[in-house]
Amino acid sequence: MISSMIAEIIYDGELSTTAYIILALMFLLIIGGLFWCFYRAIVAANKGARKQHPDEI
């Protein structure tokens, strides 16, 4: 009864175009999130830093 209501899954060994788009968006989201995280960490680390002057010779 339930098996007649569920569509048969046909797998041809490749992802669909929609799956590639979702995969690309997730990849960009992860890379973008990591970039944002490291950027915020660098900005926070430089917040109290003084300007460095070269040593006098």
mmCIF file of the N, C-alpha and C atoms, coordinates in Angstrom:
data_MODEL
# 
_entry.id   MODEL 
# 
loop_
_atom_site.group_PDB 
_atom_site.id 
_atom_site.type_symbol 
_atom_site.label_atom_id 
_atom_site.label_alt_id 
_atom_site.label_comp_id 
_atom_site.label_asym_id 
_atom_site.label_entity_id 
_atom_site.label_seq_id 
_atom_site.pdbx_PDB_ins_code 
_atom_site.Cartn_x 
_atom_site.Cartn_y 
_atom_site.Cartn_z 
_atom_site.occupancy 
_atom_site.B_iso_or_equiv 
_atom_site.pdbx_formal_charge 
_atom_site.auth_seq_id 
_atom_site.auth_comp_id 
_atom_site.auth_asym_id 
_atom_site.auth_atom_id 
_atom_site.pdbx_PDB_model_num 
ATOM 1   N N  . MET A 1 1  ? 0.812  -1.190 0.000   1.00 0.00 ? 1  MET A N  1 
ATOM 2   C CA . MET A 1 1  ? 0.000  0.000  0.000   1.00 0.00 ? 1  MET A CA 1 
ATOM 3   C C  . MET A 1 1  ? 0.863  1.265  0.000   1.00 0.00 ? 1  MET A C  1 
ATOM 4   N N  . ILE A 1 2  ? 1.785  1.359  0.971   1.00 0.00 ? 2  ILE A N  1 
ATOM 5   C CA . ILE A 1 2  ? 2.639  2.550  1.040   1.00 0.00 ? 2  ILE A CA 1 
ATOM 6   C C  . ILE A 1 2  ? 3.627  2.564  -0.120  1.00 0.00 ? 2  ILE A C  1 
ATOM 7   N N  . SER A 1 3  ? 4.121  1.396  -0.510  1.00 0.00 ? 3  SER A N  1 
ATOM 8   C CA . SER A 1 3  ? 5.103  1.348  -1.594  1.00 0.00 ? 3  SER A CA 1 
ATOM 9   C C  . SER A 1 3  ? 4.512  1.825  -2.921  1.00 0.00 ? 3  SER A C  1 
ATOM 10  N N  . SER A 1 4  ? 3.211  1.739  -3.089  1.00 0.00 ? 4  SER A N  1 
ATOM 11  C CA . SER A 1 4  ? 2.602  2.234  -4.321  1.00 0.00 ? 4  SER A CA 1 
ATOM 12  C C  . SER A 1 4  ? 2.496  3.757  -4.324  1.00 0.00 ? 4  SER A C  1 
ATOM 13  N N  . MET A 1 5  ? 2.567  4.400  -3.146  1.00 0.00 ? 5  MET A N  1 
ATOM 14  C CA . MET A 1 5  ? 2.469  5.857  -3.062  1.00 0.00 ? 5  MET A CA 1 
ATOM 15  C C  . MET A 1 5  ? 3.842  6.518  -3.187  1.00 0.00 ? 5  MET A C  1 
ATOM 16  N N  . ILE A 1 6  ? 4.911  5.792  -2.972  1.00 0.00 ? 6  ILE A N  1 
ATOM 17  C CA . ILE A 1 6  ? 6.266  6.329  -3.025  1.00 0.00 ? 6  ILE A CA 1 
ATOM 18  C C  . ILE A 1 6  ? 6.800  6.156  -4.443  1.00 0.00 ? 6  ILE A C  1 
ATOM 19  N N  . ALA A 1 7  ? 7.386  7.233  -4.972  1.00 0.00 ? 7  ALA A N  1 
ATOM 20  C CA . ALA A 1 7  ? 7.934  7.177  -6.324  1.00 0.00 ? 7  ALA A CA 1 
ATOM 21  C C  . ALA A 1 7  ? 9.203  6.335  -6.342  1.00 0.00 ? 7  ALA A C  1 
ATOM 22  N N  . GLU A 1 8  ? 9.429  5.675  -7.435  1.00 0.00 ? 8  GLU A N  1 
ATOM 23  C CA . GLU A 1 8  ? 10.632 4.871  -7.599  1.00 0.00 ? 8  GLU A CA 1 
ATOM 24  C C  . GLU A 1 8  ? 11.820 5.794  -7.836  1.00 0.00 ? 8  GLU A C  1 
ATOM 25  N N  . ILE A 1 9  ? 12.921 5.507  -7.167  1.00 0.00 ? 9  ILE A N  1 
ATOM 26  C CA . ILE A 1 9  ? 14.124 6.318  -7.303  1.00 0.00 ? 9  ILE A CA 1 
ATOM 27  C C  . ILE A 1 9  ? 14.992 5.713  -8.395  1.00 0.00 ? 9  ILE A C  1 
ATOM 28  N N  . ILE A 1 10 ? 15.298 6.539  -9.380  1.00 0.00 ? 10 ILE A N  1 
ATOM 29  C CA . ILE A 1 10 ? 16.173 6.099  -10.472 1.00 0.00 ? 10 ILE A CA 1 
ATOM 30  C C  . ILE A 1 10 ? 17.460 6.906  -10.367 1.00 0.00 ? 10 ILE A C  1 
ATOM 31  N N  . TYR A 1 11 ? 18.558 6.225  -10.102 1.00 0.00 ? 11 TYR A N  1 
ATOM 32  C CA . TYR A 1 11 ? 19.850 6.890  -9.929  1.00 0.00 ? 11 TYR A CA 1 
ATOM 33  C C  . TYR A 1 11 ? 20.728 6.543  -11.115 1.00 0.00 ? 11 TYR A C  1 
ATOM 34  N N  . ASP A 1 12 ? 21.154 7.585  -11.849 1.00 0.00 ? 12 ASP A N  1 
ATOM 35  C CA . ASP A 1 12 ? 21.961 7.364  -13.038 1.00 0.00 ? 12 ASP A CA 1 
ATOM 36  C C  . ASP A 1 12 ? 23.452 7.631  -12.813 1.00 0.00 ? 12 ASP A C  1 
ATOM 37  N N  . GLY A 1 13 ? 23.857 7.854  -11.563 1.00 0.00 ? 13 GLY A N  1 
ATOM 38  C CA . GLY A 1 13 ? 25.279 8.033  -11.266 1.00 0.00 ? 13 GLY A CA 1 
ATOM 39  C C  . GLY A 1 13 ? 25.751 9.473  -11.314 1.00 0.00 ? 13 GLY A C  1 
ATOM 40  N N  . GLU A 1 14 ? 24.871 10.427 -11.555 1.00 0.00 ? 14 GLU A N  1 
ATOM 41  C CA . GLU A 1 14 ? 25.246 11.836 -11.614 1.00 0.00 ? 14 GLU A CA 1 
ATOM 42  C C  . GLU A 1 14 ? 24.270 12.672 -10.815 1.00 0.00 ? 14 GLU A C  1 
ATOM 43  N N  . LEU A 1 15 ? 24.752 13.835 -10.361 1.00 0.00 ? 15 LEU A N  1 
ATOM 44  C CA . LEU A 1 15 ? 23.889 14.768 -9.659  1.00 0.00 ? 15 LEU A CA 1 
ATOM 45  C C  . LEU A 1 15 ? 23.090 15.588 -10.662 1.00 0.00 ? 15 LEU A C  1 
ATOM 46  N N  . SER A 1 16 ? 21.946 16.050 -10.236 1.00 0.00 ? 16 SER A N  1 
ATOM 47  C CA . SER A 1 16 ? 21.138 16.903 -11.097 1.00 0.00 ? 16 SER A CA 1 
ATOM 48  C C  . SER A 1 16 ? 21.683 18.329 -11.053 1.00 0.00 ? 16 SER A C  1 
ATOM 49  N N  . THR A 1 17 ? 21.180 19.175 -11.920 1.00 0.00 ? 17 THR A N  1 
ATOM 50  C CA . THR A 1 17 ? 21.601 20.570 -11.950 1.00 0.00 ? 17 THR A CA 1 
ATOM 51  C C  . THR A 1 17 ? 21.241 21.259 -10.636 1.00 0.00 ? 17 THR A C  1 
ATOM 52  N N  . THR A 1 18 ? 20.076 20.971 -10.109 1.00 0.00 ? 18 THR A N  1 
ATOM 53  C CA . THR A 1 18 ? 19.658 21.547 -8.830  1.00 0.00 ? 18 THR A CA 1 
ATOM 54  C C  . THR A 1 18 ? 20.612 21.141 -7.714  1.00 0.00 ? 18 THR A C  1 
ATOM 55  N N  . ALA A 1 19 ? 21.031 19.892 -7.706  1.00 0.00 ? 19 ALA A N  1 
ATOM 56  C CA . ALA A 1 19 ? 21.960 19.423 -6.679  1.00 0.00 ? 19 ALA A CA 1 
ATOM 57  C C  . ALA A 1 19 ? 23.307 20.139 -6.788  1.00 0.00 ? 19 ALA A C  1 
ATOM 58  N N  . TYR A 1 20 ? 23.782 20.377 -8.010  1.00 0.00 ? 20 TYR A N  1 
ATOM 59  C CA . TYR A 1 20 ? 25.042 21.102 -8.195  1.00 0.00 ? 20 TYR A CA 1 
ATOM 60  C C  . TYR A 1 20 ? 24.912 22.547 -7.714  1.00 0.00 ? 20 TYR A C  1 
ATOM 61  N N  . ILE A 1 21 ? 23.769 23.166 -7.960  1.00 0.00 ? 21 ILE A N  1 
ATOM 62  C CA . ILE A 1 21 ? 23.561 24.550 -7.513  1.00 0.00 ? 21 ILE A CA 1 
ATOM 63  C C  . ILE A 1 21 ? 23.546 24.616 -5.993  1.00 0.00 ? 21 ILE A C  1 
ATOM 64  N N  . ILE A 1 22 ? 22.836 23.692 -5.354  1.00 0.00 ? 22 ILE A N  1 
ATOM 65  C CA . ILE A 1 22 ? 22.794 23.654 -3.891  1.00 0.00 ? 22 ILE A CA 1 
ATOM 66  C C  . ILE A 1 22 ? 24.186 23.378 -3.325  1.00 0.00 ? 22 ILE A C  1 
ATOM 67  N N  . LEU A 1 23 ? 24.923 22.459 -3.926  1.00 0.00 ? 23 LEU A N  1 
ATOM 68  C CA . LEU A 1 23 ? 26.280 22.147 -3.486  1.00 0.00 ? 23 LEU A CA 1 
ATOM 69  C C  . LEU A 1 23 ? 27.187 23.364 -3.609  1.00 0.00 ? 23 LEU A C  1 
ATOM 70  N N  . ALA A 1 24 ? 27.088 24.103 -4.712  1.00 0.00 ? 24 ALA A N  1 
ATOM 71  C CA . ALA A 1 24 ? 27.903 25.307 -4.905  1.00 0.00 ? 24 ALA A CA 1 
ATOM 72  C C  . ALA A 1 24 ? 27.546 26.384 -3.885  1.00 0.00 ? 24 ALA A C  1 
ATOM 73  N N  . LEU A 1 25 ? 26.257 26.570 -3.618  1.00 0.00 ? 25 LEU A N  1 
ATOM 74  C CA . LEU A 1 25 ? 25.845 27.569 -2.633  1.00 0.00 ? 25 LEU A CA 1 
ATOM 75  C C  . LEU A 1 25 ? 26.338 27.215 -1.233  1.00 0.00 ? 25 LEU A C  1 
ATOM 76  N N  . MET A 1 26 ? 26.267 25.962 -0.876  1.00 0.00 ? 26 MET A N  1 
ATOM 77  C CA . MET A 1 26 ? 26.757 25.539 0.442   1.00 0.00 ? 26 MET A CA 1 
ATOM 78  C C  . MET A 1 26 ? 28.276 25.728 0.541   1.00 0.00 ? 26 MET A C  1 
ATOM 79  N N  . PHE A 1 27 ? 28.982 25.417 -0.533  1.00 0.00 ? 27 PHE A N  1 
ATOM 80  C CA . PHE A 1 27 ? 30.433 25.599 -0.554  1.00 0.00 ? 27 PHE A CA 1 
ATOM 81  C C  . PHE A 1 27 ? 30.774 27.080 -0.386  1.00 0.00 ? 27 PHE A C  1 
ATOM 82  N N  . LEU A 1 28 ? 30.072 27.953 -1.116  1.00 0.00 ? 28 LEU A N  1 
ATOM 83  C CA . LEU A 1 28 ? 30.318 29.391 -1.000  1.00 0.00 ? 28 LEU A CA 1 
ATOM 84  C C  . LEU A 1 28 ? 29.947 29.905 0.390   1.00 0.00 ? 28 LEU A C  1 
ATOM 85  N N  . LEU A 1 29 ? 28.903 29.370 0.965   1.00 0.00 ? 29 LEU A N  1 
ATOM 86  C CA . LEU A 1 29 ? 28.497 29.776 2.309   1.00 0.00 ? 29 LEU A CA 1 
ATOM 87  C C  . LEU A 1 29 ? 29.570 29.401 3.333   1.00 0.00 ? 29 LEU A C  1 
ATOM 88  N N  . ILE A 1 30 ? 30.125 28.219 3.216   1.00 0.00 ? 30 ILE A N  1 
ATOM 89  C CA . ILE A 1 30 ? 31.165 27.779 4.151   1.00 0.00 ? 30 ILE A CA 1 
ATOM 90  C C  . ILE A 1 30 ? 32.438 28.604 3.970   1.00 0.00 ? 30 ILE A C  1 
ATOM 91  N N  . ILE A 1 31 ? 32.872 28.792 2.733   1.00 0.00 ? 31 ILE A N  1 
ATOM 92  C CA . ILE A 1 31 ? 34.088 29.587 2.471   1.00 0.00 ? 31 ILE A CA 1 
ATOM 93  C C  . ILE A 1 31 ? 33.879 31.031 2.907   1.00 0.00 ? 31 ILE A C  1 
ATOM 94  N N  . GLY A 1 32 ? 32.712 31.596 2.592   1.00 0.00 ? 32 GLY A N  1 
ATOM 95  C CA . GLY A 1 32 ? 32.406 32.972 2.999   1.00 0.00 ? 32 GLY A CA 1 
ATOM 96  C C  . GLY A 1 32 ? 32.369 33.116 4.512   1.00 0.00 ? 32 GLY A C  1 
ATOM 97  N N  . GLY A 1 33 ? 31.805 32.129 5.206   1.00 0.00 ? 33 GLY A N  1 
ATOM 98  C CA . GLY A 1 33 ? 31.752 32.164 6.658   1.00 0.00 ? 33 GLY A CA 1 
ATOM 99  C C  . GLY A 1 33 ? 33.135 32.085 7.287   1.00 0.00 ? 33 GLY A C  1 
ATOM 100 N N  . LEU A 1 34 ? 33.983 31.243 6.737   1.00 0.00 ? 34 LEU A N  1 
ATOM 101 C CA . LEU A 1 34 ? 35.354 31.157 7.246   1.00 0.00 ? 34 LEU A CA 1 
ATOM 102 C C  . LEU A 1 34 ? 36.118 32.451 7.008   1.00 0.00 ? 34 LEU A C  1 
ATOM 103 N N  . PHE A 1 35 ? 35.945 33.046 5.822   1.00 0.00 ? 35 PHE A N  1 
ATOM 104 C CA . PHE A 1 35 ? 36.606 34.323 5.519   1.00 0.00 ? 35 PHE A CA 1 
ATOM 105 C C  . PHE A 1 35 ? 36.132 35.402 6.489   1.00 0.00 ? 35 PHE A C  1 
ATOM 106 N N  . TRP A 1 36 ? 34.818 35.470 6.720   1.00 0.00 ? 36 TRP A N  1 
ATOM 107 C CA . TRP A 1 36 ? 34.272 36.473 7.631   1.00 0.00 ? 36 TRP A CA 1 
ATOM 108 C C  . TRP A 1 36 ? 34.810 36.270 9.045   1.00 0.00 ? 36 TRP A C  1 
ATOM 109 N N  . CYS A 1 37 ? 34.874 35.019 9.474   1.00 0.00 ? 37 CYS A N  1 
ATOM 110 C CA . CYS A 1 37 ? 35.360 34.704 10.821  1.00 0.00 ? 37 CYS A CA 1 
ATOM 111 C C  . CYS A 1 37 ? 36.815 35.128 10.991  1.00 0.00 ? 37 CYS A C  1 
ATOM 112 N N  . PHE A 1 38 ? 37.676 34.787 10.041  1.00 0.00 ? 38 PHE A N  1 
ATOM 113 C CA . PHE A 1 38 ? 39.088 35.179 10.133  1.00 0.00 ? 38 PHE A CA 1 
ATOM 114 C C  . PHE A 1 38 ? 39.254 36.688 10.019  1.00 0.00 ? 38 PHE A C  1 
ATOM 115 N N  . TYR A 1 39 ? 38.454 37.338 9.186   1.00 0.00 ? 39 TYR A N  1 
ATOM 116 C CA . TYR A 1 39 ? 38.511 38.793 9.059   1.00 0.00 ? 39 TYR A CA 1 
ATOM 117 C C  . TYR A 1 39 ? 38.162 39.456 10.391  1.00 0.00 ? 39 TYR A C  1 
ATOM 118 N N  . ARG A 1 40 ? 37.088 38.985 11.036  1.00 0.00 ? 40 ARG A N  1 
ATOM 119 C CA . ARG A 1 40 ? 36.686 39.552 12.324  1.00 0.00 ? 40 ARG A CA 1 
ATOM 120 C C  . ARG A 1 40 ? 37.759 39.310 13.387  1.00 0.00 ? 40 ARG A C  1 
ATOM 121 N N  . ALA A 1 41 ? 38.416 38.163 13.362  1.00 0.00 ? 41 ALA A N  1 
ATOM 122 C CA . ALA A 1 41 ? 39.477 37.867 14.317  1.00 0.00 ? 41 ALA A CA 1 
ATOM 123 C C  . ALA A 1 41 ? 40.670 38.791 14.110  1.00 0.00 ? 41 ALA A C  1 
ATOM 124 N N  . ILE A 1 42 ? 41.028 39.056 12.868  1.00 0.00 ? 42 ILE A N  1 
ATOM 125 C CA . ILE A 1 42 ? 42.161 39.948 12.586  1.00 0.00 ? 42 ILE A CA 1 
ATOM 126 C C  . ILE A 1 42 ? 41.826 41.372 12.995  1.00 0.00 ? 42 ILE A C  1 
ATOM 127 N N  . VAL A 1 43 ? 40.610 41.812 12.710  1.00 0.00 ? 43 VAL A N  1 
ATOM 128 C CA . VAL A 1 43 ? 40.198 43.162 13.108  1.00 0.00 ? 43 VAL A CA 1 
ATOM 129 C C  . VAL A 1 43 ? 40.199 43.295 14.631  1.00 0.00 ? 43 VAL A C  1 
ATOM 130 N N  . ALA A 1 44 ? 39.718 42.288 15.328  1.00 0.00 ? 44 ALA A N  1 
ATOM 131 C CA . ALA A 1 44 ? 39.691 42.326 16.798  1.00 0.00 ? 44 ALA A CA 1 
ATOM 132 C C  . ALA A 1 44 ? 41.110 42.317 17.372  1.00 0.00 ? 44 ALA A C  1 
ATOM 133 N N  . ALA A 1 45 ? 42.019 41.598 16.745  1.00 0.00 ? 45 ALA A N  1 
ATOM 134 C CA . ALA A 1 45 ? 43.394 41.538 17.238  1.00 0.00 ? 45 ALA A CA 1 
ATOM 135 C C  . ALA A 1 45 ? 44.120 42.855 17.024  1.00 0.00 ? 45 ALA A C  1 
ATOM 136 N N  . ASN A 1 46 ? 43.763 43.592 15.981  1.00 0.00 ? 46 ASN A N  1 
ATOM 137 C CA . ASN A 1 46 ? 44.431 44.863 15.671  1.00 0.00 ? 46 ASN A CA 1 
ATOM 138 C C  . ASN A 1 46 ? 43.790 46.054 16.354  1.00 0.00 ? 46 ASN A C  1 
ATOM 139 N N  . LYS A 1 47 ? 42.709 45.869 17.064  1.00 0.00 ? 47 LYS A N  1 
ATOM 140 C CA . LYS A 1 47 ? 41.969 46.997 17.625  1.00 0.00 ? 47 LYS A CA 1 
ATOM 141 C C  . LYS A 1 47 ? 42.807 47.817 18.610  1.00 0.00 ? 47 LYS A C  1 
ATOM 142 N N  . GLY A 1 48 ? 43.566 47.173 19.470  1.00 0.00 ? 48 GLY A N  1 
ATOM 143 C CA . GLY A 1 48 ? 44.346 47.898 20.480  1.00 0.00 ? 48 GLY A CA 1 
ATOM 144 C C  . GLY A 1 48 ? 45.814 48.041 20.105  1.00 0.00 ? 48 GLY A C  1 
ATOM 145 N N  . ALA A 1 49 ? 46.190 47.656 18.913  1.00 0.00 ? 49 ALA A N  1 
ATOM 146 C CA . ALA A 1 49 ? 47.599 47.693 18.524  1.00 0.00 ? 49 ALA A CA 1 
ATOM 147 C C  . ALA A 1 49 ? 48.038 49.120 18.210  1.00 0.00 ? 49 ALA A C  1 
ATOM 148 N N  . ARG A 1 50 ? 49.274 49.421 18.642  1.00 0.00 ? 50 ARG A N  1 
ATOM 149 C CA . ARG A 1 50 ? 49.848 50.728 18.310  1.00 0.00 ? 50 ARG A CA 1 
ATOM 150 C C  . ARG A 1 50 ? 50.591 50.624 16.993  1.00 0.00 ? 50 ARG A C  1 
ATOM 151 N N  . LYS A 1 51 ? 50.828 51.758 16.361  1.00 0.00 ? 51 LYS A N  1 
ATOM 152 C CA . LYS A 1 51 ? 51.578 51.789 15.129  1.00 0.00 ? 51 LYS A CA 1 
ATOM 153 C C  . LYS A 1 51 ? 53.042 51.476 15.430  1.00 0.00 ? 51 LYS A C  1 
ATOM 154 N N  . GLN A 1 52 ? 53.618 50.611 14.632  1.00 0.00 ? 52 GLN A N  1 
ATOM 155 C CA . GLN A 1 52 ? 55.002 50.220 14.835  1.00 0.00 ? 52 GLN A CA 1 
ATOM 156 C C  . GLN A 1 52 ? 55.921 51.091 13.972  1.00 0.00 ? 52 GLN A C  1 
ATOM 157 N N  . HIS A 1 53 ? 56.940 51.616 14.595  1.00 0.00 ? 53 HIS A N  1 
ATOM 158 C CA . HIS A 1 53 ? 57.914 52.460 13.885  1.00 0.00 ? 53 HIS A CA 1 
ATOM 159 C C  . HIS A 1 53 ? 59.192 51.658 13.700  1.00 0.00 ? 53 HIS A C  1 
ATOM 160 N N  . PRO A 1 54 ? 59.905 51.894 12.615  1.00 0.00 ? 54 PRO A N  1 
ATOM 161 C CA . PRO A 1 54 ? 61.160 51.177 12.424  1.00 0.00 ? 54 PRO A CA 1 
ATOM 162 C C  . PRO A 1 54 ? 62.199 51.612 13.480  1.00 0.00 ? 54 PRO A C  1 
ATOM 163 N N  . ASP A 1 55 ? 63.084 50.721 13.820  1.00 0.00 ? 55 ASP A N  1 
ATOM 164 C CA . ASP A 1 55 ? 64.118 51.035 14.811  1.00 0.00 ? 55 ASP A CA 1 
ATOM 165 C C  . ASP A 1 55 ? 65.053 52.101 14.253  1.00 0.00 ? 55 ASP A C  1 
ATOM 166 N N  . GLU A 1 56 ? 65.515 52.977 15.141  1.00 0.00 ? 56 GLU A N  1 
ATOM 167 C CA . GLU A 1 56 ? 66.470 53.993 14.723  1.00 0.00 ? 56 GLU A CA 1 
ATOM 168 C C  . GLU A 1 56 ? 67.867 53.383 14.703  1.00 0.00 ? 56 GLU A C  1 
ATOM 169 N N  . ILE A 1 57 ? 68.599 53.750 13.686  1.00 0.00 ? 57 ILE A N  1 
ATOM 170 C CA . ILE A 1 57 ? 69.955 53.217 13.550  1.00 0.00 ? 57 ILE A CA 1 
ATOM 171 C C  . ILE A 1 57 ? 70.953 54.267 13.983  1.00 0.00 ? 57 ILE A C  1 
# 
